[in-house]
Amino acid sequence: MPLRHRVFVYGTLRKGGSNHGLLRCSRRLGCHRTEAGFRMLHMGGYPGVVTGGEDLITGEVYEVTPRVLRWLDRLEDHPRTYRRVTIATPWGNAWIYLYQRDYGRYPRIATGDWFRRTSS
């Protein structure tokens, strides 16, 4: 069995999101809400998450193969636009993609949930 990675997704990769198809062969472990310490941003057709806020981010954790992780890296333009770091989840540490460019012009999504977004 190939090495597996866990990934926490919070935007278009979630079930019902426009990019969820990339995870069609991956195992969904469950829903998760991060600890406080982040800020979710409305970047148009997708969200970005940065550190340094007080938001709890809502998402899902998936178990993915190295191949799927490479596809996700391409989608997220890792490591240029987004970088991967690990966060604790009930299933162990999981990768989360954090936005790393200037984000001053993007409004905050106060709910921390892309599917229940309201900007503040």
Stockholm file with secondary structure:
# STOCKHOLM 1.0

chainA/1-120         MPLRHRVFVYGTLRKGGSNHGLLRCSRRLGCHRTEAGFRMLHMGGYPGVVTGGEDLITGEVYEVTPRVLRWLDRLEDHPRTYRRVTIATPWGNAWIYLYQRDYGRYPRIATGDWFRRTSS
#=GR chainA/1-120 SS CCCCEEEEECSTTSTTSTTGGGGTTSEEEEEEECCSCEEEEECSSSEEEEESSCBCCEEEEEEECHHHHHHHHHHTTTTTTEEEEEECCTTSCEEEEEECSCCTTSCBBTTSCGGGCCBC
#=GC SS_cons         CCCCEEEEECSTTSTTSTTGGGGTTSEEEEEEECCSCEEEEECSSSEEEEESSCBCCEEEEEEECHHHHHHHHHHTTTTTTEEEEEECCTTSCEEEEEECSCCTTSCBBTTSCGGGCCBC
//
